[in-house]
Amino acid sequence: MVAGGAFFGNAATTVAGFWSGAAVGAASGFAGGFTGAALNTLANGGNIGDVLTAGFRAGVQGAFIGGAVGGIAGGIKASKNNADFWSGKKPTVQNIKAKAGALSPMETDLSAGGELVERVETVEKPAWPTKHRKVTSDYNPNRVHPVSGKPRPHTGTDFRSYKGDPNYSLYKGRVTKVYTGGSGSGGNYIKIEFNNGLEGSYFHTRPSLSVGDLVSRGQIVGVSDGSGIITAPHLHLSIKIDCNDYINPMDLFN
Ligand SMILES: [Zn+2]
């Protein structure tokens, strides 16, 4: 559970960089090899068939070499760019939940083992996600439905956000998902992978951005649209750590 999205993203980015570098290198290797060999054969009095054959053979060789060189260079560059992007301090379950005194038994075991204790870091203070500074419903993993009596956890914090109000990115990040189908209890939503490895989901919000877009801290990510099952328009913001565990978003602001 200590592996963050940033690490998965890093490997994928390096591989993607390799192939895009390889494609560019192969193309320029082929062009260079073809032109060089064709001109050489032509200068030595070869007929057009010889010129093309020699050009093609050298072109393929050039493509292989150019592809490999370009691929490695592309992979290194993409990996470095990605590392620069993921420069935000990565919060841990330990330092966030310890504040709220809410470590789960498994996390307490991990802490006792020393794994998480070593990784305590300071979390950069996030931008406030809404225009109004009011929380209308708290995160509550133990909430029970008032009528059925069955567990119905509230896995995020509700912030006052009237229809048409902008909602803002907590940190620098990258858009990983947008949904505009309108159905479902959360309505429309946008997900941002922040550069500290946390993931934020903004529900009842019409996305203003597309998947892959980079966002800065405090940038508008969407507009409250009253979609989903709600009693009044608001922003439901949920935050996940290490790709799977919900945390109390308010712990980031305290
Ligand atoms: Zn909510």
Boltz pocket constraint, residues with backbone or C-beta under 6 A from the ligand:
constraints:
  - pocket:
      binder: B
      contacts: [[A, 137], [A, 154], [A, 156], [A, 157], [A, 158], [A, 235], [A, 236], [A, 237]]
      max_distance: 6.0
